[in-house]
Amino acid sequence: MKTLLRIAFYLLLLMPSVIKAETKEIPFTLDDRDRIIRTEQKVESVKNEMTARFDKLFNFLWAIIGIFTAMMISVIGFAFWDSNLSLAPIRKDNLKTLNALRDYAEHQPKLREILKNAGLL
């Protein structure tokens, strides 16, 4: 028990020095303030540089999207144009064949019946 009392006594004696050490103020100098200001300026310049880079990147992406869209529209347009152009001779041949069958159907009743059922007469 005596040992506990001695420890408590020594702690009570040392307590004011411990409290004084915790409340010691750290001086904040003008150099510290200037250093903080310079750090904020550097952070702001890096932020502006990153914003500029992202703007360039987005402009580049919009250009790529525009090029890709133009390519797709031209390919689809060429496919439609080419299909109409390449099917025109086949349509003419089909029309000639159908006219020949219609002429022949005037003398053949069975063929006339077949074309009539198919909706070609």
trRosetta pair geometry for C-beta under 8 A, 3 or more apart (Angstrom, degrees):
i j d omega theta_ij theta_ji phi_ij phi_ji
1 4 5.7 -51 -156 32 39 110
1 5 6.6 37 148 -17 67 105
2 5 5.6 -55 -151 37 36 113
2 6 6.4 38 151 -21 67 104
3 6 5.7 -52 -149 34 33 111
3 7 6.5 32 153 -18 65 104
4 7 5.7 -52 -147 36 33 110
4 8 6.3 33 154 -17 65 107
5 8 5.7 -54 -146 39 31 112
5 9 6.2 36 153 -24 64 106
6 9 5.5 -53 -147 34 31 114
6 10 6.4 28 156 -16 65 105
7 10 5.9 -56 -149 38 30 107
7 11 6.3 32 152 -20 64 107
8 11 5.6 -54 -147 36 31 113
8 12 6.4 32 154 -20 64 105
9 12 5.8 -55 -151 35 30 110
9 13 6.6 29 151 -18 63 105
10 13 5.5 -53 -148 36 35 112
10 14 6.2 23 156 -10 67 110
11 14 5.9 -63 -143 45 30 103
11 15 6.3 55 153 -51 64 95
12 15 5.6 -28 -147 -3 32 123
14 17 5.7 -63 -166 43 59 109
14 18 6.0 58 141 -24 85 106
15 18 5.7 -59 -146 36 33 111
15 19 6.2 30 160 -17 69 107
16 19 5.8 -55 -144 39 33 110
16 20 6.1 35 156 -22 66 108
17 20 5.6 -52 -144 37 32 114
17 21 6.4 36 154 -23 63 104
18 21 5.7 -53 -151 32 31 112
18 22 6.7 27 153 -16 63 105
19 22 5.9 -57 -152 36 33 109
19 23 6.4 14 158 -6 67 111
20 23 6.2 -67 -144 45 29 99
20 24 6.9 56 152 -55 62 87
21 24 5.9 -27 -158 -14 34 117
28 32 5.4 -106 -164 69 68 146
28 33 7.1 80 157 -50 97 90
29 32 5.0 111 57 2 70 97
29 33 7.3 -129 105 0 45 87
30 33 5.4 -51 -150 37 41 114
30 34 6.2 42 151 -19 70 104
31 34 5.7 -53 -145 38 32 111
31 35 6.2 36 153 -23 64 106
32 35 5.6 -53 -148 35 30 114
32 36 6.5 32 153 -19 64 103
33 36 5.8 -53 -152 34 32 111
33 37 6.5 32 150 -19 65 105
34 37 5.5 -52 -147 35 34 112
34 38 6.4 34 154 -18 66 104
35 38 5.8 -53 -147 37 31 110
35 39 6.4 33 152 -20 63 106
36 39 5.6 -54 -148 36 32 113
36 40 6.4 33 153 -20 65 104
37 40 5.8 -53 -150 35 32 111
37 41 6.5 32 151 -20 64 105
38 41 5.6 -53 -149 35 34 113
38 42 6.4 33 153 -18 66 104
39 42 5.8 -54 -149 36 32 110
39 43 6.4 32 153 -19 65 106
40 43 5.7 -54 -147 37 32 112
40 44 6.3 33 153 -20 65 106
41 44 5.7 -55 -148 36 31 112
41 45 6.4 30 154 -18 65 105
42 45 5.8 -53 -147 36 32 109
42 46 6.4 32 154 -17 65 105
43 46 5.8 -54 -149 37 31 111
43 47 6.3 35 151 -22 64 106
44 47 5.5 -52 -148 35 32 115
44 48 6.5 32 154 -18 65 103
45 48 5.7 -51 -147 36 34 110
45 49 6.3 35 153 -19 65 106
46 49 5.6 -54 -147 37 32 113
46 50 6.3 32 155 -18 66 106
47 50 5.9 -55 -148 37 29 109
47 51 6.4 32 153 -20 63 106
48 51 5.6 -53 -148 35 32 114
48 52 6.5 33 153 -19 65 104
49 52 5.7 -53 -150 35 32 111
49 53 6.5 31 152 -19 65 104
50 53 5.6 -52 -147 36 34 112
50 54 6.4 33 154 -17 65 104
51 54 5.9 -55 -148 38 30 109
51 55 6.4 34 152 -22 64 104
52 55 5.6 -52 -150 33 32 114
52 56 6.6 33 152 -18 64 102
53 56 5.7 -53 -152 35 34 110
53 57 6.3 35 150 -20 66 106
54 57 5.4 -52 -146 36 36 115
54 58 6.3 35 155 -19 67 103
55 58 5.9 -54 -147 37 30 108
55 59 6.4 32 153 -18 64 105
56 59 5.7 -55 -149 37 32 112
56 60 6.4 34 152 -20 65 106
57 60 5.7 -54 -151 35 31 113
57 61 6.4 31 152 -18 65 105
58 61 5.6 -51 -146 36 34 112
58 62 6.4 36 154 -20 66 102
59 62 5.8 -52 -149 35 32 111
59 63 6.5 35 151 -21 64 103
60 63 5.6 -53 -152 33 33 113
60 64 6.5 32 151 -17 65 104
61 64 5.6 -52 -148 36 35 111
61 65 6.3 36 152 -20 66 104
62 65 5.6 -52 -147 37 34 112
62 66 6.3 37 153 -21 65 105
63 66 5.7 -54 -150 36 31 113
63 67 6.4 31 154 -18 65 105
64 67 5.8 -53 -147 36 32 110
64 68 6.2 30 155 -17 65 108
65 68 5.8 -56 -146 39 29 110
65 69 6.2 31 155 -20 64 108
66 69 5.8 -55 -146 36 29 111
66 70 6.4 28 157 -17 64 107
67 70 5.8 -56 -149 37 30 110
67 71 6.4 30 154 -19 64 106
68 71 5.7 -54 -149 36 31 112
68 72 6.4 29 155 -18 65 106
69 72 5.9 -56 -147 37 30 108
69 73 6.3 29 156 -17 65 107
70 73 5.9 -55 -146 37 30 110
70 74 6.3 26 157 -15 64 108
71 74 5.9 -61 -149 39 29 107
71 75 6.3 27 156 -19 66 107
72 75 5.8 -54 -145 36 31 109
72 76 6.3 26 158 -14 66 107
73 76 6.0 -58 -146 41 28 107
73 77 6.1 29 155 -18 65 111
74 77 5.6 -55 -141 41 31 112
74 78 6.1 32 159 -20 66 106
75 78 5.8 -54 -146 37 28 110
75 79 6.4 32 153 -23 63 105
76 79 5.6 -52 -150 32 32 114
76 80 6.7 29 154 -14 64 102
77 80 6.0 -56 -150 37 32 106
77 81 6.1 28 155 -16 67 110
78 81 5.6 -57 -141 42 32 110
78 82 5.8 29 160 -18 68 111
79 82 6.0 -56 -140 40 25 107
79 83 6.3 26 159 -21 62 107
80 83 5.9 -55 -145 34 29 109
80 84 6.6 24 158 -13 63 106
81 84 6.1 -60 -153 38 29 106
81 85 6.2 24 153 -16 65 113
82 85 5.5 -57 -141 42 32 111
82 86 5.9 21 163 -12 69 111
83 86 6.2 -58 -136 43 26 101
83 87 5.9 17 165 -13 63 116
84 87 6.2 -63 -138 42 24 104
84 88 6.7 44 158 -46 60 96
85 88 6.2 -39 -157 1 28 116
86 89 7.6 -51 -176 26 40 97
86 90 7.7 28 140 -4 63 112
87 90 5.3 -62 -157 44 54 114
87 91 5.9 59 146 -28 81 102
88 91 5.7 -53 -146 33 31 112
88 92 6.6 32 155 -19 63 103
89 92 5.6 -52 -151 34 36 113
89 93 6.4 36 152 -18 67 104
90 93 5.7 -53 -149 37 34 111
90 94 6.3 35 152 -19 66 105
91 94 5.7 -53 -146 37 32 112
91 95 6.3 33 154 -20 65 106
92 95 5.7 -55 -148 36 30 111
92 96 6.5 32 153 -19 64 104
93 96 5.7 -53 -149 35 33 112
93 97 6.4 32 153 -18 65 105
94 97 5.7 -54 -147 38 32 111
94 98 6.2 32 154 -19 66 107
95 98 5.7 -52 -143 37 31 111
95 99 6.3 32 155 -19 64 105
96 99 5.8 -56 -148 36 30 110
96 100 6.4 30 153 -19 64 106
97 100 5.7 -55 -149 36 31 112
97 101 6.4 30 153 -18 65 106
98 101 5.7 -53 -147 37 32 111
98 102 6.4 35 152 -22 65 104
98 120 6.2 -132 -149 -170 109 120
99 102 5.6 -50 -146 34 33 113
99 103 6.5 34 153 -19 64 103
100 103 5.8 -53 -150 35 32 111
100 104 6.3 26 154 -13 65 109
101 104 5.7 -57 -144 42 32 108
101 105 6.0 39 153 -30 66 106
101 111 6.9 -142 -172 173 86 123
101 115 6.4 155 138 -86 115 134
101 120 7.4 -1 99 131 131 141
102 105 5.5 -50 -144 30 30 116
102 106 7.4 45 152 -32 57 90
102 115 6.9 159 -94 -178 66 165
102 120 7.5 -135 -75 137 96 98
102 121 6.6 147 -120 -105 96 83
103 106 6.1 -40 -168 8 36 113
104 107 6.4 -66 -169 42 46 98
104 108 6.0 4 149 13 80 118
104 111 6.2 -31 114 109 95 162
105 108 5.8 -75 -128 61 39 87
105 111 4.4 -131 -107 111 79 103
105 112 4.1 128 176 -80 100 68
105 115 5.3 -49 -100 14 159 143
105 121 6.9 -116 110 -86 158 128
106 112 7.2 97 -79 -81 23 120
108 111 4.0 47 100 19 120 113
108 112 6.4 168 93 -18 63 85
109 112 5.3 -54 -146 36 35 117
109 113 6.4 39 155 -22 67 102
110 113 5.8 -53 -153 33 32 112
110 114 6.6 32 150 -18 65 104
111 114 5.6 -51 -148 36 36 113
111 115 6.3 31 156 -14 68 106
112 115 6.1 -57 -146 40 29 106
112 116 6.2 31 154 -22 64 110
112 121 6.9 53 -160 -72 69 162
113 116 5.7 -56 -146 36 28 113
113 117 6.4 28 156 -18 64 106
114 117 5.9 -58 -150 36 29 108
114 118 6.4 19 155 -12 64 110
115 118 5.7 -60 -144 43 32 108
115 120 4.4 -85 -164 70 86 106
115 121 4.6 89 124 -34 106 106
116 119 7.8 42 178 -71 30 25
116 120 7.7 -90 -66 52 22 67
116 121 4.8 -41 -86 44 64 129
